[in-house]
Amino acid sequence: MWTLLEYHDEFTKFYDQECSPEIRISIDSRLDVLRTKGNLTGEPICKHLDDGIFEFRAKTARVLFYFEPAKRIIFVVAIIKKTDKVPRAAIDQAKQRRASLLAERERANGLHPTH
């Protein structure tokens, strides 16, 4: 089983505040597949977008995430998709949040860039 984690309650807020009951049912059933299959989950549930950022798809809900070692999936951006493609701004935000989380982890482990 894969562990699902989220950036600052991003997924929880999205699920509770923006998702209709119909979307929640779709999310719940597809999350079970993602937890079980992890990086082997393909379309129509997951799709690679750019540079290691993937989208989890459930109706019009899109949750952008990346994979980490030790079977961890990190949700970083959640949106209701209103166009054919996920907006570039959402993908860029996902990349920024991933970079921020990785930098925080390095600082917590005492790792800092050299001069």
C-alpha positions in Angstrom: 0.0 0.0 0.0 1.1 3.5 -0.8 0.8 6.4 1.8 -1.1 9.5 0.7 0.1 12.8 2.1 -0.9 16.4 1.4 0.6 19.8 1.3 -0.9 22.0 4.0 -4.4 20.3 4.0 -4.7 21.1 0.3 -6.6 18.0 -0.6 -8.8 17.9 2.6 -10.0 21.5 2.0 -10.6 20.9 -1.6 -12.6 17.7 -0.9 -14.6 19.3 1.9 -15.3 22.7 0.3 -15.3 22.3 -3.5 -16.4 18.7 -4.4 -20.0 17.7 -4.9 -21.2 14.4 -3.4 -20.9 12.8 -6.9 -17.2 13.9 -7.3 -16.5 12.7 -3.7 -17.8 9.2 -4.6 -15.6 9.1 -7.7 -12.5 10.4 -5.7 -13.1 7.8 -3.0 -13.2 4.8 -5.3 -10.2 6.0 -7.4 -8.1 6.7 -4.3 -8.4 3.1 -3.4 -6.8 2.2 -6.7 -4.1 4.8 -6.3 -3.2 3.5 -2.8 -3.0 0.0 -4.1 -1.2 0.5 -7.5 0.8 3.6 -6.7 3.1 4.4 -9.6 1.6 1.7 -11.7 -1.8 3.5 -11.8 -2.4 4.7 -15.3 -5.2 6.3 -17.3 -8.0 7.1 -16.8 -7.1 7.5 -13.1 -3.7 9.1 -13.3 -1.7 10.8 -16.0 1.8 12.3 -16.1 1.7 16.0 -16.9 5.3 17.4 -16.7 8.6 16.8 -14.9 7.4 14.2 -12.4 4.1 15.9 -11.7 1.0 13.7 -12.2 -2.7 14.4 -12.1 -5.2 12.3 -10.2 -8.5 12.4 -12.1 -12.0 12.0 -10.8 -14.8 13.5 -12.8 -13.8 17.2 -13.1 -11.6 17.1 -10.0 -7.8 17.1 -10.5 -5.3 16.6 -7.8 -1.7 17.2 -8.8 0.9 15.1 -7.0 4.3 13.5 -7.2 5.8 10.2 -6.0 8.5 9.8 -3.3 10.5 6.9 -2.3 9.1 4.5 0.4 5.7 4.4 -1.5 4.6 7.9 -0.7 2.3 10.1 -2.8 2.3 13.8 -2.1 -0.8 15.8 -3.1 0.3 19.4 -3.7 -2.5 21.2 -5.8 -6.2 20.5 -6.1 -8.6 22.1 -8.7 -11.9 21.6 -10.4 -10.9 21.4 -14.1 -12.8 23.9 -16.3 -10.9 23.5 -19.6 -9.6 20.6 -21.6 -6.1 20.8 -20.1 -4.9 21.4 -16.6 -3.8 25.0 -16.5 -0.1 25.6 -16.7 -0.3 27.8 -13.6 -1.5 24.7 -11.6 1.4 22.6 -12.9 3.9 25.3 -12.1 2.4 25.7 -8.6 2.7 21.9 -8.0 6.4 22.1 -9.0 7.0 25.0 -6.7 5.4 23.3 -3.8 7.3 20.1 -4.4 10.6 22.1 -4.5 9.6 23.8 -1.2 8.8 20.6 0.5 12.1 19.0 -0.6 14.0 22.1 0.6 12.2 22.0 4.0 13.2 18.4 4.4 16.8 19.0 3.5 17.0 21.9 6.1 15.3 19.7 8.7 18.0 17.1 8.1 20.8 19.7 8.4 21.5 19.9 4.7 22.3 23.3 3.3 23.7 24.4 -0.1 27.5 25.0 -0.1 28.9 28.4 -1.0 
